[in-house]
């Protein structure tokens, strides 16, 4: 009987260690992704007729997100920005004069959208909301676009997602960043732009699946190690008693 109690106790301790280790891995992964992002995260320079999706998660436990402000760069403007209606939300677009007008096949552009504000809706704890912005053309003279974002909660808290990565390390409050690749250049058509968006979305999905698989494998490894430790303890206990 004492041997049985010792075995059960050892297995329970091993199970608890395994559960805590797995929970720690999953919690760390969740915390790392709880910020505003843009999807897809890359497009070809000069791409036309595409869609950018800003994903806004709620990282508070007792407050809801009630206002989202996304600031579009004006030094390298996104031309022809339009918002997709979102149930419960009202979008307000602010335009600004460009310091350097942009010449296009349809004429010279002197103004562009510089800010989009969504209000009236609610993103509850444990939820997220996607906000879609269609564009006519992306700039072809820069390698990335940074969309600084302000997220306001029902308790008055404002989270400023405005920091840009420095030295390859992600800052505490990173701004959504869209990478612009050289592929396609300024000759990108509507069809190729949409195809690249689909490809980027597929890549992002594949990356997410890989991350999930990685976490699953990590949890399995931790579980196996915990079980092995328990078995070793049982064998050692029995040998000592013998």
Secondary structure, 3 states (H helix, E strand, C coil): CHHHHHHHHHHHHHHHHHHHHHHHHHHHHHHHCCCCEEECCEEECCCEEEEEEEEEECCCCCCCEEEEEEECCCCCCCECCEECCCCCCEEEEEEEEEEEEEEECCEEEEEEEEEEEEEEEEECCCCEEEEEEEEEECCCCCCEEEECEEEEECCCCEEEECECCECCECCCCECEEEEEECCCHHHCCHHHHHHHHHHHHHHHHHHHHHHHHHHHHHHHHHHHHHHHHHHHHHHHHHHHHC
